């Protein structure tokens, strides 16, 4: 499958606040909203600053340190290499963190990070290389077609980019690609999350799309209940507070 955004809709409020409130405080998913950084003609300087600022915002909101400790590290070994696929890696900050944590723990982890956007990969390629971390321009359909497989498959903030049919395609591809586990992490659409993000990021992240696109992402995001309505019963949608969820395979029985 591929994950592509539709042509951008016209948005009168550059911060997205007015639209969020006008939509009944996010009762419905705004599938037509488009993040600025996904537009092919977005400002290259702002885009680069956005990728550069992702490590900070993800350290605060993404929860991957806990996911690594609880769900990925137990699968790793200091004698046999574990392979991991990061789908929609963007500038590669999550993949780099996972590689750093595994190395510090003395565990062998080989990561392939993919994204269909060459601009993201160009940014990642400009950073110092890390042992065991490879970036590639690809989507999951290409990897399935090549017969690839990985011990662990993850994504960060990818699900909200997908329409329900694309989400089902990602689930199907992830099931084929993963030998042991899948962890798709994303934000959950919630009024409080929207307002807190709007207020908390107001003084920060100048010259980038972090605040603007973050608000758009919340408007596009699924709720846990919406995800549970479309995923197979062998998968778990697990709430991770505040305002996040993990889409997990195999089902962990705790969702």
C-alpha positions in Angstrom: 0.0 0.0 0.0 1.0 3.6 -0.2 0.0 6.5 2.1 -0.7 9.7 0.1 -2.5 12.8 1.1 -5.3 14.2 -1.1 -5.0 17.6 -2.7 -5.0 20.4 -0.1 -8.3 21.9 0.9 -8.6 25.7 1.5 -8.1 26.6 5.2 -8.8 30.2 6.3 -7.4 29.9 9.8 -3.6 29.2 9.6 -3.6 27.6 13.1 -6.6 25.4 12.6 -8.2 26.5 15.8 -11.4 27.9 14.3 -12.0 24.7 12.2 -11.4 22.5 15.2 -14.0 24.3 17.3 -16.5 24.7 14.5 -16.5 20.9 14.0 -18.3 20.4 17.3 -15.1 20.1 19.3 -13.7 17.3 17.1 -16.6 15.0 17.3 -15.9 13.9 13.8 -12.6 13.1 12.1 -11.5 15.8 9.6 -10.2 13.4 6.9 -9.9 16.2 4.3 -7.4 18.3 6.4 -3.9 18.4 5.0 -0.7 19.0 6.9 1.4 21.7 5.4 4.6 19.6 5.4 2.8 17.0 3.2 2.3 19.6 0.4 4.8 19.3 -2.4 5.3 23.0 -2.6 5.8 23.7 1.2 8.6 25.9 2.2 11.9 23.9 2.3 13.4 25.9 5.2 10.3 25.4 7.3 10.2 21.7 6.4 13.8 21.2 7.4 13.2 23.0 10.7 10.2 20.8 11.3 12.2 17.6 10.8 14.9 19.1 13.1 12.3 19.8 15.9 10.6 16.5 15.7 13.0 14.8 18.3 11.9 17.4 20.9 8.2 17.2 20.3 8.3 13.4 20.0 10.2 13.1 23.2 7.4 14.9 25.0 4.3 13.4 23.3 5.1 10.1 21.5 5.8 7.8 24.4 8.4 5.6 22.6 10.7 5.3 25.5 8.0 3.5 27.4 7.1 1.4 24.3 10.7 0.4 23.9 11.1 -0.7 27.5 7.8 -2.6 27.7 7.3 -4.0 24.2 10.4 -3.9 22.1 13.3 -4.5 24.5 11.9 -7.8 25.7 12.1 -9.1 22.1 15.8 -8.1 21.7 18.9 -10.2 22.3 22.6 -9.6 22.9 23.5 -12.6 20.8 21.1 -12.6 17.9 20.1 -9.6 15.8 16.5 -8.5 15.7 15.2 -6.7 12.7 12.8 -3.8 12.9 10.9 -1.9 10.2 9.8 1.8 10.8 7.1 2.7 8.4 6.7 6.4 7.5 9.9 7.3 9.3 9.9 11.0 8.4 13.2 12.6 9.5 14.2 9.3 11.3 14.2 10.5 14.9 12.3 7.6 16.3 14.4 5.0 14.4 17.6 6.8 15.7 16.3 6.7 19.3 15.5 3.0 19.1 18.9 2.3 17.7 20.6 4.4 20.5 18.5 2.7 23.3 19.3 -0.8 22.0 23.0 0.0 21.7 23.1 1.4 25.2 21.4 -1.8 26.5 24.0 -4.0 24.6 21.2 -5.5 22.4 21.5 -6.2 18.7 19.0 -4.3 16.6 18.9 -3.7 12.8 16.5 -1.0 11.7 15.1 -0.3 8.2 13.3 3.0 8.1 11.1 3.8 5.1 9.3 6.8 3.8 7.8 7.6 0.4 8.9 11.3 0.7 12.4 11.9 -0.6 12.6 15.2 1.3 12.4 13.3 4.6 15.0 10.8 3.5 17.3 13.6 2.3 17.1 15.2 5.8 17.8 11.8 7.5 20.7 11.2 5.1 22.3 14.5 6.1 22.6 13.4 9.8 25.5 11.3 11.1 25.1 7.7 10.1 24.3 5.1 12.8 25.4 1.5 12.8 22.5 -0.8 12.0 20.2 1.9 10.7 19.3 2.1 7.0 16.9 4.5 5.3 15.0 3.7 2.1 12.4 5.3 -0.1 9.7 2.7 -0.2 6.2 1.9 0.9 4.8 -1.3 2.5 3.5 -2.6 -0.9 7.0 -2.6 -2.3 8.4 -4.5 0.6 5.5 -7.1 0.5 6.2 -7.5 -3.2 9.8 -8.2 -2.5 8.9 -10.8 0.0 10.6 -8.9 2.9 9.9 -9.6 6.6 11.0 -8.2 9.9 10.8 -9.3 13.5 9.1 -6.1 14.6 7.1 -3.5 12.5 6.4 0.0 13.9 5.1 3.4 12.9 4.8 6.7 14.6 2.0 9.2 13.8 1.2 7.5 10.5 -2.4 6.2 11.1 -4.0 9.6 11.1 -2.8 10.2 7.5 -4.8 7.2 6.3 -8.4 6.8 5.2 -10.2 3.7 6.6 -9.5 1.7 3.4 -5.8 2.7 3.6 -5.7 1.8 7.2 -7.0 -1.7 6.4 -4.3 -2.0 3.8 -1.6 -1.0 6.3 -2.9 -3.6 8.8 -2.8 -6.3 6.1 0.7 -5.3 5.0 2.0 -5.1 8.6 0.6 -8.6 9.2 2.5 -10.0 6.3 5.8 -8.1 7.0 6.0 -8.8 10.8 7.3 -12.1 12.1 6.8 -11.3 15.8 5.1 -8.0 16.6 3.5 -4.8 15.3 3.3 -1.5 17.2 1.6 1.4 15.4 1.5 4.5 17.7 -0.6 7.6 17.2 -2.4 10.4 18.9 -6.0 10.1 19.7 -8.5 12.8 18.7 -9.7 14.6 21.8 -10.8 18.2 22.6 -8.5 18.5 25.5 -5.5 17.3 23.5 -6.3 19.8 20.8 -6.6 22.8 23.2 -3.5 21.7 25.3 -1.4 21.3 22.2 -2.6 24.7 20.9 -1.7 26.4 24.1 1.5 24.5 25.0 3.2 25.0 21.6 2.2 28.7 21.1 5.5 30.1 22.4 7.7 27.5 20.8 8.8 25.9 17.5 9.3 29.2 15.5 9.8 28.9 11.7 8.4 25.4 11.4 5.2 23.5 10.9 5.1 21.8 14.3 2.2 23.7 15.8 0.2 24.2 12.7 0.5 20.6 11.5 0.1 19.2 15.0 -3.3 20.7 15.3 -4.2 19.4 11.9 -3.0 15.9 12.9 -5.3 16.0 15.9 -8.2 16.9 13.7 -7.4 14.0 11.4 -6.7 11.5 14.1 -8.9 8.5 15.0 -10.3 7.8 18.4 -9.6 4.4 19.9 -13.2 3.5 19.5 -13.1 4.3 15.8 -10.1 2.2 15.3 -11.6 -0.7 17.2 -14.5 -0.7 14.8 -12.3 -1.4 11.8 -9.3 -3.5 13.0 -9.5 -7.3 13.0 -10.1 -9.1 16.3 -6.6 -10.4 16.4 -5.4 -6.8 16.9 -5.6 -4.7 20.1 -6.1 -0.9 20.3 -4.6 -0.1 23.6 -5.1 3.3 25.2 -1.9 5.1 26.3 -2.7 8.2 28.3 -2.7 11.0 27.8 -4.4 11.1 24.4 -2.5 8.3 22.6 -3.1 4.7 21.6 -1.1 1.7 20.4 -2.4 -0.5 17.6 -0.9 -3.9 18.4 -0.5 -7.3 16.8 -0.7 -9.9 18.1 -3.5 -8.8 20.5 -2.1 -8.5 24.0 -5.3 -9.2 25.8 -5.1 -5.9 27.7 -6.7 -3.5 25.3 
